Amino acid sequence: METRPTGLREQKKQATREALRTAALRLALERGPDNVRVDDIAEAAGVSPRTYNNYFSSREQAIVAAITGEREARVAAAVAERHTDVGLAEAVIEAVVDQYTDPGEPGRDALLLITARPALRDEFVDAAASIEHPLGDAIAQRLGDTDRHTARVLAASVAAAVRLALGQWLQTTVASSTSSGLVLPSGSLPDLLRTMLAPLAPALDAAERRAGRTAS
C-alpha cells in the first residue's frame, strides 16, 4: 500500500533534479558559467537554494549533470541486460563505450562549454566515479552475488579507467588559428575507453569463471 506514495516522491525528486540541471546548463550557456550563481539556478527551477543544496553541491556539478544525465544507471542497466552468452568483460566494456559515446550526448555547445572551463572539465571527469556503486550491483548480479567484494573492486577499477580515459580525452589543445582560446577534446573517446578498460578484461572474465565454478 505504501509503494505508490514512495513512487510519487521519487518521481517528484527526479523532476526537481531534472529541472535544476536543465536550468543550470541553460543559464551557463546563456551567461557563461562564471556569471551563474546557485541562487539563479534555484530561482529558474522554481525551488529554494536550500532545496538546490539537497541535490547538488556546486553549480559545476549541476551543469555537468545536465550533460551526463543518468548515465551511471544506464551503464549498470546495460550490463545487467546483456545476455549471459556475452562475457562479463565484453558486457561491461561495450556498455561503458555505448553510454559514454552516445552521439546525442553531450551537445556540441555543452561540450565546448565544459572543455573551455577547467572546473567543469574536472567535474566532468570526476562524475565518472558515480558509476561505481550501480555498476558494482550489476556486476554482483552477473556473478550471482557470490562475492560482492570482488564486484565492488571491479566496479571501482572500471570507474578509475573511465576517469583516466576522460581525462586524457579532455587534454586541451588551444586552436592556434583563433584568438578565442577555443578548447577542443582530442583523440577518439571510444578508442581511449577501450584502451583503458582492456587491462581489466582478464579480471572481469576470471571473476565470472570463478562464479560459474562456485555455482556449479
C-alpha positions as CSV (number, residue, x, y, z in Angstrom):
1,M,0.0,0.0,0.0
2,E,3.0,2.4,0.5
3,T,4.6,1.8,-2.8
4,R,2.5,4.4,-4.6
5,P,3.4,7.4,-2.3
6,T,7.1,6.3,-2.4
7,G,6.9,6.1,-6.1
8,L,5.4,9.6,-6.3
9,R,8.0,11.0,-4.0
10,E,10.8,9.6,-6.2
11,Q,9.2,11.0,-9.3
12,K,9.0,14.4,-7.7
13,K,12.6,14.2,-6.7
14,Q,13.6,13.2,-10.1
15,A,11.6,16.0,-11.7
16,T,13.3,18.5,-9.3
17,R,16.7,17.2,-10.2
18,E,15.9,17.4,-13.9
19,A,14.6,21.0,-13.5
20,L,17.8,22.1,-11.7
21,R,20.3,20.6,-14.0
22,T,18.3,21.8,-17.1
23,A,18.2,25.3,-15.6
24,A,21.9,25.2,-14.8
25,L,23.0,24.3,-18.3
26,R,20.7,26.8,-19.9
27,L,21.9,29.7,-17.8
28,A,25.5,28.6,-18.2
29,L,25.1,28.6,-22.0
30,E,23.3,32.0,-21.9
31,R,25.5,33.9,-19.5
32,G,28.7,31.9,-19.2
33,P,29.2,29.6,-16.1
34,D,31.1,32.3,-14.2
35,N,28.1,34.5,-14.3
36,V,25.7,31.9,-12.9
37,R,25.0,31.7,-9.1
38,V,23.4,28.8,-7.3
39,D,20.6,31.2,-6.4
40,D,20.0,31.9,-10.1
41,I,19.7,28.2,-10.9
42,A,17.3,27.6,-7.9
43,E,15.1,30.5,-9.0
44,A,15.0,29.4,-12.6
45,A,14.0,25.9,-11.5
46,G,11.4,27.2,-9.1
47,V,12.9,25.9,-5.9
48,S,14.8,27.4,-2.9
49,P,18.6,27.5,-2.7
50,R,18.3,25.1,0.3
51,T,16.5,22.6,-1.9
52,Y,19.2,23.1,-4.6
53,N,21.8,22.1,-2.0
54,N,19.9,18.8,-1.3
55,Y,20.7,17.8,-4.9
56,F,24.0,19.4,-6.0
57,S,27.0,20.7,-4.1
58,S,28.1,23.3,-6.7
59,R,27.0,24.9,-9.9
60,E,29.6,22.9,-11.8
61,Q,28.1,19.7,-10.6
62,A,24.6,20.7,-11.7
63,I,25.9,21.9,-15.1
64,V,27.7,18.6,-15.7
65,A,24.7,16.6,-14.5
66,A,22.7,18.2,-17.3
67,I,25.1,16.6,-19.8
68,T,25.8,13.3,-18.2
69,G,22.2,12.7,-17.1
70,E,21.5,9.3,-15.5
71,R,24.5,7.8,-17.3
72,E,25.6,5.7,-14.3
73,A,22.3,4.0,-14.1
74,R,22.2,3.4,-17.9
75,V,25.7,1.8,-17.8
76,A,24.6,-0.6,-15.0
77,A,21.3,-1.4,-16.7
78,A,23.1,-2.2,-19.9
79,V,25.4,-4.6,-18.2
80,A,22.5,-6.3,-16.3
81,E,20.5,-6.6,-19.5
82,R,23.3,-8.2,-21.6
83,H,22.6,-11.8,-22.5
84,T,24.6,-14.3,-20.4
85,D,26.2,-15.6,-23.6
86,V,28.1,-12.3,-23.6
87,G,31.1,-12.4,-21.3
88,L,31.2,-10.0,-18.3
89,A,34.2,-8.1,-19.7
90,E,32.6,-7.6,-23.1
91,A,29.3,-6.6,-21.4
92,V,31.0,-4.0,-19.2
93,I,33.3,-2.5,-21.9
94,E,30.5,-2.3,-24.5
95,A,28.1,-0.8,-22.0
96,V,30.6,1.9,-21.0
97,V,31.6,2.7,-24.6
98,D,27.9,2.9,-25.7
99,Q,26.8,5.2,-22.9
100,Y,29.8,7.5,-22.9
101,T,29.8,8.0,-26.7
102,D,26.1,8.4,-27.3
103,P,26.1,10.7,-30.4
104,G,23.3,12.8,-28.9
105,E,25.1,13.4,-25.6
106,P,26.5,15.9,-24.9
107,G,25.6,18.5,-27.5
108,R,28.4,20.5,-29.2
109,D,27.6,23.7,-27.3
110,A,27.6,22.0,-24.0
111,L,30.8,20.1,-24.7
112,L,32.6,23.3,-25.7
113,L,31.3,24.9,-22.5
114,I,32.9,22.1,-20.5
115,T,36.2,21.9,-22.3
116,A,36.7,25.7,-22.0
117,R,36.4,25.7,-18.2
118,P,38.9,23.8,-16.0
119,A,36.4,23.5,-13.1
120,L,33.8,22.0,-15.5
121,R,36.4,19.6,-17.0
122,D,37.4,18.4,-13.6
123,E,33.8,17.9,-12.6
124,F,33.0,16.0,-15.8
125,V,35.9,13.6,-15.2
126,D,35.1,13.2,-11.5
127,A,31.5,12.4,-12.4
128,A,32.7,9.0,-13.7
129,A,33.0,7.9,-10.1
130,S,29.3,7.8,-9.8
131,I,29.1,4.6,-11.9
132,E,30.9,2.6,-9.3
133,H,28.0,1.7,-7.0
134,P,25.3,0.9,-9.6
135,L,27.9,-0.9,-11.7
136,G,29.0,-2.9,-8.7
137,D,25.5,-4.1,-8.1
138,A,25.1,-5.0,-11.8
139,I,28.4,-7.0,-11.7
140,A,27.4,-8.7,-8.5
141,Q,24.1,-9.7,-10.1
142,R,26.0,-11.2,-13.0
143,L,28.3,-13.1,-10.6
144,G,25.3,-14.4,-8.7
145,D,26.1,-12.4,-5.6
146,T,28.8,-14.9,-4.7
147,D,31.4,-12.2,-4.0
148,R,30.2,-8.7,-3.6
149,H,33.6,-7.5,-2.5
150,T,35.0,-8.6,-5.9
151,A,32.2,-6.9,-7.7
152,R,32.9,-3.6,-5.8
153,V,36.6,-3.8,-6.6
154,L,36.0,-4.5,-10.3
155,A,33.4,-1.6,-10.5
156,A,35.9,0.8,-8.8
157,S,38.6,-0.2,-11.2
158,V,36.2,0.4,-14.2
159,A,35.3,3.8,-12.8
160,A,39.0,4.7,-12.4
161,A,39.7,3.6,-16.0
162,V,36.9,5.7,-17.3
163,R,38.2,8.7,-15.4
164,L,41.6,8.2,-17.0
165,A,40.1,7.9,-20.4
166,L,38.0,11.1,-20.0
167,G,41.0,13.0,-18.5
168,Q,43.2,12.1,-21.5
169,W,40.4,12.9,-24.0
170,L,39.9,16.3,-22.4
171,Q,43.5,17.2,-22.5
172,T,43.2,20.6,-24.1
173,T,44.5,21.9,-27.3
174,V,44.1,25.7,-27.9
175,A,43.4,26.3,-31.5
176,S,46.2,28.4,-32.9
177,S,44.2,29.7,-35.8
178,T,41.8,31.6,-33.5
179,S,42.2,34.3,-30.8
180,S,39.3,33.0,-28.8
181,G,41.2,30.3,-27.0
182,L,38.8,27.6,-28.2
183,V,39.5,24.3,-26.5
184,L,38.5,21.0,-28.1
185,P,38.8,17.4,-26.9
186,S,41.5,15.4,-28.6
187,G,41.5,11.8,-29.8
188,S,38.8,9.2,-30.1
189,L,36.8,8.7,-26.9
190,P,35.7,5.1,-27.8
191,D,39.3,4.1,-28.5
192,L,40.6,5.7,-25.3
193,L,37.8,3.9,-23.3
194,R,38.6,0.5,-24.8
195,T,42.4,1.1,-24.3
196,M,41.9,2.0,-20.6
197,L,39.4,-0.8,-19.9
198,A,41.3,-3.6,-21.8
199,P,43.7,-4.4,-18.9
200,L,40.6,-5.1,-16.7
201,A,39.1,-7.7,-19.1
202,P,41.0,-10.7,-17.7
203,A,40.0,-9.9,-14.1
204,L,36.3,-9.4,-15.1
205,D,36.3,-12.7,-17.0
206,A,38.2,-14.5,-14.3
207,A,35.7,-13.4,-11.7
208,E,32.9,-14.7,-13.9
209,R,34.6,-18.1,-14.3
210,R,35.1,-18.4,-10.6
211,A,31.4,-17.5,-10.0
212,G,30.4,-20.2,-12.5
213,R,32.5,-22.8,-10.7
214,T,31.1,-21.8,-7.4
215,A,27.5,-22.0,-8.7
216,S,28.1,-25.5,-10.1
